[in-house]
């Protein structure tokens, strides 16, 4: 069993026991699908690489228009990939219980804030802050959120098997 709500430790994330959100009190030790797997590590690795590449390219000399032919397309695509991978890493992938679904909106907002902060910080490195770039970021984030939602609807939310105890 996990500790009281608000404590941290095995079976909790942000102070909430995994099972509490789903109405039971089982922990990561009680069900193998909650433990990190090679897939989890790969998704987290891809998310971190994607976000790192987005940040690096935001402050580098090469502009996305030089690579993709459209600056706004580059912004939307980068933030769609970043957001989708974060949602997969934190919230859902097939086989994982859905205790962390409450993190969807905070992730969408955090990525949007990151995009806005990067736009403002670009002034410090001699690049222009552009509201339309940030709007393209938000559009990509929204597309990722919609695709993520569609996949959850299509493939369903994973659930813990019934307690056999």
Short mmCIF file of the C-alpha atoms (twelve columns), coordinates in Angstrom:
data_MODEL
# 
_entry.id   MODEL 
# 
loop_
_atom_site.group_PDB 
_atom_site.id 
_atom_site.type_symbol 
_atom_site.label_atom_id 
_atom_site.label_alt_id 
_atom_site.label_comp_id 
_atom_site.label_asym_id 
_atom_site.label_seq_id 
_atom_site.Cartn_x 
_atom_site.Cartn_y 
_atom_site.Cartn_z 
_atom_site.pdbx_PDB_model_num 
ATOM 1   C CA . UNK A 1   0.000   0.000   0.000   1 
ATOM 2   C CA . UNK A 2   1.104   3.544   -0.557  1 
ATOM 3   C CA . UNK A 3   1.329   6.283   1.989   1 
ATOM 4   C CA . UNK A 4   -1.352  8.896   2.534   1 
ATOM 5   C CA . UNK A 5   -2.312  11.271  -0.261  1 
ATOM 6   C CA . UNK A 6   0.354   13.913  -0.673  1 
ATOM 7   C CA . UNK A 7   3.243   11.631  0.226   1 
ATOM 8   C CA . UNK A 8   5.852   10.537  -2.241  1 
ATOM 9   C CA . UNK A 9   7.396   7.158   -2.706  1 
ATOM 10  C CA . UNK A 10  6.792   3.957   -4.618  1 
ATOM 11  C CA . UNK A 11  3.394   3.929   -6.256  1 
ATOM 12  C CA . UNK A 12  2.914   7.685   -6.212  1 
ATOM 13  C CA . UNK A 13  3.291   10.431  -8.770  1 
ATOM 14  C CA . UNK A 14  2.965   14.048  -7.699  1 
ATOM 15  C CA . UNK A 15  1.709   12.868  -4.329  1 
ATOM 16  C CA . UNK A 16  -1.150  10.757  -5.709  1 
ATOM 17  C CA . UNK A 17  -1.051  6.980   -5.458  1 
ATOM 18  C CA . UNK A 18  -1.470  5.450   -8.919  1 
ATOM 19  C CA . UNK A 19  -4.416  3.349   -7.819  1 
ATOM 20  C CA . UNK A 20  -6.217  6.170   -5.988  1 
ATOM 21  C CA . UNK A 21  -7.187  7.866   -9.229  1 
ATOM 22  C CA . UNK A 22  -8.694  4.617   -10.496 1 
ATOM 23  C CA . UNK A 23  -10.442 3.752   -7.250  1 
ATOM 24  C CA . UNK A 24  -8.042  1.160   -5.893  1 
ATOM 25  C CA . UNK A 25  -4.865  1.378   -3.844  1 
ATOM 26  C CA . UNK A 26  -2.490  -0.936  -5.716  1 
ATOM 27  C CA . UNK A 27  1.010   0.362   -6.409  1 
ATOM 28  C CA . UNK A 28  3.720   -0.090  -9.025  1 
ATOM 29  C CA . UNK A 29  4.855   -3.197  -7.185  1 
ATOM 30  C CA . UNK A 30  1.385   -4.713  -7.530  1 
ATOM 31  C CA . UNK A 31  1.149   -4.557  -11.310 1 
ATOM 32  C CA . UNK A 32  3.994   -4.918  -13.817 1 
ATOM 33  C CA . UNK A 33  2.401   -2.657  -16.464 1 
ATOM 34  C CA . UNK A 34  3.074   0.394   -14.263 1 
ATOM 35  C CA . UNK A 35  6.808   -0.295  -13.917 1 
ATOM 36  C CA . UNK A 36  9.078   1.486   -16.427 1 
ATOM 37  C CA . UNK A 37  9.839   -0.623  -19.481 1 
ATOM 38  C CA . UNK A 38  12.202  -0.323  -22.426 1 
ATOM 39  C CA . UNK A 39  9.294   1.316   -24.275 1 
ATOM 40  C CA . UNK A 40  8.925   3.929   -21.525 1 
ATOM 41  C CA . UNK A 41  12.641  4.719   -21.625 1 
ATOM 42  C CA . UNK A 42  12.556  4.970   -25.429 1 
ATOM 43  C CA . UNK A 43  9.538   7.303   -25.396 1 
ATOM 44  C CA . UNK A 44  11.103  9.513   -22.705 1 
ATOM 45  C CA . UNK A 45  14.381  9.547   -24.642 1 
ATOM 46  C CA . UNK A 46  12.606  10.550  -27.856 1 
ATOM 47  C CA . UNK A 47  10.650  13.273  -26.024 1 
ATOM 48  C CA . UNK A 48  13.793  14.735  -24.474 1 
ATOM 49  C CA . UNK A 49  15.677  14.643  -27.787 1 
ATOM 50  C CA . UNK A 50  12.753  16.297  -29.601 1 
ATOM 51  C CA . UNK A 51  12.409  19.054  -26.999 1 
ATOM 52  C CA . UNK A 52  16.175  19.566  -26.962 1 
ATOM 53  C CA . UNK A 53  16.217  19.845  -30.757 1 
ATOM 54  C CA . UNK A 54  13.363  22.360  -30.650 1 
ATOM 55  C CA . UNK A 55  15.162  24.514  -28.090 1 
ATOM 56  C CA . UNK A 56  18.497  24.234  -29.905 1 
ATOM 57  C CA . UNK A 57  17.001  25.143  -33.272 1 
ATOM 58  C CA . UNK A 58  15.117  28.048  -31.699 1 
ATOM 59  C CA . UNK A 59  18.394  29.729  -30.763 1 
ATOM 60  C CA . UNK A 60  20.608  28.505  -33.604 1 
ATOM 61  C CA . UNK A 61  21.577  30.271  -36.794 1 
ATOM 62  C CA . UNK A 62  19.586  27.917  -39.053 1 
ATOM 63  C CA . UNK A 63  15.953  28.909  -39.353 1 
ATOM 64  C CA . UNK A 64  13.196  26.338  -39.925 1 
ATOM 65  C CA . UNK A 65  12.213  28.107  -43.164 1 
ATOM 66  C CA . UNK A 66  15.651  27.173  -44.513 1 
ATOM 67  C CA . UNK A 67  14.984  23.489  -43.773 1 
ATOM 68  C CA . UNK A 68  11.243  22.988  -44.376 1 
ATOM 69  C CA . UNK A 69  10.483  25.906  -46.668 1 
ATOM 70  C CA . UNK A 70  8.008   27.340  -44.152 1 
ATOM 71  C CA . UNK A 71  8.856   28.785  -40.771 1 
ATOM 72  C CA . UNK A 72  5.311   28.323  -39.458 1 
ATOM 73  C CA . UNK A 73  5.169   24.704  -40.648 1 
ATOM 74  C CA . UNK A 74  8.421   24.052  -38.787 1 
ATOM 75  C CA . UNK A 75  7.059   25.587  -35.596 1 
ATOM 76  C CA . UNK A 76  3.812   23.645  -35.749 1 
ATOM 77  C CA . UNK A 77  5.537   20.353  -36.557 1 
ATOM 78  C CA . UNK A 78  8.179   20.725  -33.838 1 
ATOM 79  C CA . UNK A 79  5.671   21.516  -31.123 1 
ATOM 80  C CA . UNK A 80  3.261   18.807  -32.297 1 
ATOM 81  C CA . UNK A 81  6.035   16.203  -32.012 1 
ATOM 82  C CA . UNK A 82  7.238   17.535  -28.640 1 
ATOM 83  C CA . UNK A 83  3.709   17.555  -27.205 1 
ATOM 84  C CA . UNK A 84  2.707   14.161  -28.557 1 
ATOM 85  C CA . UNK A 85  5.836   12.480  -27.219 1 
ATOM 86  C CA . UNK A 86  5.383   14.109  -23.797 1 
ATOM 87  C CA . UNK A 87  1.777   12.951  -23.669 1 
ATOM 88  C CA . UNK A 88  2.864   9.414   -24.535 1 
ATOM 89  C CA . UNK A 89  5.671   9.486   -21.986 1 
ATOM 90  C CA . UNK A 90  3.667   10.901  -19.089 1 
ATOM 91  C CA . UNK A 91  0.042   10.005  -19.653 1 
ATOM 92  C CA . UNK A 92  -0.665  7.114   -21.955 1 
ATOM 93  C CA . UNK A 93  0.549   4.322   -24.084 1 
ATOM 94  C CA . UNK A 94  -1.163  0.975   -24.627 1 
ATOM 95  C CA . UNK A 95  -0.713  -1.250  -21.597 1 
ATOM 96  C CA . UNK A 96  -0.343  1.521   -19.019 1 
ATOM 97  C CA . UNK A 97  -3.089  2.230   -16.468 1 
ATOM 98  C CA . UNK A 98  -4.662  5.644   -16.858 1 
ATOM 99  C CA . UNK A 99  -3.877  7.165   -13.474 1 
ATOM 100 C CA . UNK A 100 -2.037  10.126  -14.987 1 
ATOM 101 C CA . UNK A 101 -4.689  11.288  -17.473 1 
ATOM 102 C CA . UNK A 102 -5.180  14.435  -15.386 1 
ATOM 103 C CA . UNK A 103 -1.780  15.612  -16.666 1 
ATOM 104 C CA . UNK A 104 -3.003  16.171  -20.256 1 
ATOM 105 C CA . UNK A 105 -4.058  19.817  -19.872 1 
ATOM 106 C CA . UNK A 106 -1.035  20.823  -17.745 1 
ATOM 107 C CA . UNK A 107 1.268   19.307  -20.380 1 
ATOM 108 C CA . UNK A 108 -0.503  21.170  -23.206 1 
ATOM 109 C CA . UNK A 109 -0.262  24.436  -21.266 1 
ATOM 110 C CA . UNK A 110 3.376   23.875  -20.263 1 
ATOM 111 C CA . UNK A 111 4.468   23.259  -23.851 1 
ATOM 112 C CA . UNK A 112 2.559   26.365  -24.981 1 
ATOM 113 C CA . UNK A 113 4.283   28.395  -22.252 1 
ATOM 114 C CA . UNK A 114 7.649   26.969  -23.311 1 
ATOM 115 C CA . UNK A 115 6.988   28.114  -26.874 1 
ATOM 116 C CA . UNK A 116 6.054   31.587  -25.686 1 
ATOM 117 C CA . UNK A 117 9.093   31.836  -23.435 1 
ATOM 118 C CA . UNK A 118 11.372  30.763  -26.270 1 
ATOM 119 C CA . UNK A 119 9.857   33.394  -28.569 1 
ATOM 120 C CA . UNK A 120 10.506  36.094  -25.962 1 
ATOM 121 C CA . UNK A 121 14.031  34.823  -25.237 1 
ATOM 122 C CA . UNK A 122 14.977  34.886  -28.918 1 
ATOM 123 C CA . UNK A 123 15.331  38.660  -28.657 1 
ATOM 124 C CA . UNK A 124 18.438  38.073  -26.508 1 
ATOM 125 C CA . UNK A 125 20.217  36.181  -29.304 1 
ATOM 126 C CA . UNK A 126 19.419  38.596  -32.112 1 
ATOM 127 C CA . UNK A 127 16.339  36.824  -33.453 1 
ATOM 128 C CA . UNK A 128 12.858  38.244  -33.620 1 
ATOM 129 C CA . UNK A 129 10.059  37.309  -31.244 1 
ATOM 130 C CA . UNK A 130 7.051   36.606  -33.452 1 
ATOM 131 C CA . UNK A 131 3.491   36.161  -32.197 1 
ATOM 132 C CA . UNK A 132 2.648   34.201  -35.364 1 
ATOM 133 C CA . UNK A 133 5.457   31.731  -34.578 1 
ATOM 134 C CA . UNK A 134 3.945   31.158  -31.149 1 
ATOM 135 C CA . UNK A 135 0.478   30.743  -32.678 1 
ATOM 136 C CA . UNK A 136 1.961   28.111  -35.016 1 
ATOM 137 C CA . UNK A 137 3.412   26.413  -31.909 1 
ATOM 138 C CA . UNK A 138 -0.028  26.425  -30.263 1 
ATOM 139 C CA . UNK A 139 -1.621  25.050  -33.436 1 
ATOM 140 C CA . UNK A 140 0.871   22.150  -33.421 1 
ATOM 141 C CA . UNK A 141 0.183   21.548  -29.731 1 
ATOM 142 C CA . UNK A 142 -3.566  21.447  -30.414 1 
ATOM 143 C CA . UNK A 143 -3.097  18.987  -33.287 1 
ATOM 144 C CA . UNK A 144 -1.001  16.742  -31.037 1 
ATOM 145 C CA . UNK A 145 -3.686  16.899  -28.343 1 
ATOM 146 C CA . UNK A 146 -6.391  15.946  -30.838 1 
ATOM 147 C CA . UNK A 147 -4.359  13.061  -32.280 1 
ATOM 148 C CA . UNK A 148 -3.574  11.859  -28.760 1 
ATOM 149 C CA . UNK A 149 -7.269  11.988  -27.842 1 
ATOM 150 C CA . UNK A 150 -8.248  10.126  -31.018 1 
ATOM 151 C CA . UNK A 151 -5.732  7.374   -30.265 1 
ATOM 152 C CA . UNK A 152 -7.019  7.009   -26.708 1 
ATOM 153 C CA . UNK A 153 -10.586 6.747   -28.013 1 
ATOM 154 C CA . UNK A 154 -9.595  4.291   -30.755 1 
ATOM 155 C CA . UNK A 155 -7.398  2.015   -28.648 1 
ATOM 156 C CA . UNK A 156 -9.125  2.573   -25.322 1 
ATOM 157 C CA . UNK A 157 -7.757  3.361   -21.925 1 
ATOM 158 C CA . UNK A 158 -5.791  0.568   -20.342 1 
ATOM 159 C CA . UNK A 159 -7.014  -0.643  -16.987 1 
ATOM 160 C CA . UNK A 160 -5.569  -2.753  -14.208 1 
ATOM 161 C CA . UNK A 161 -6.953  -6.279  -14.214 1 
ATOM 162 C CA . UNK A 162 -9.442  -7.062  -11.429 1 
ATOM 163 C CA . UNK A 163 -7.873  -7.512  -8.014  1 
ATOM 164 C CA . UNK A 164 -7.417  -11.248 -7.481  1 
ATOM 165 C CA . UNK A 165 -6.734  -10.985 -3.765  1 
# 
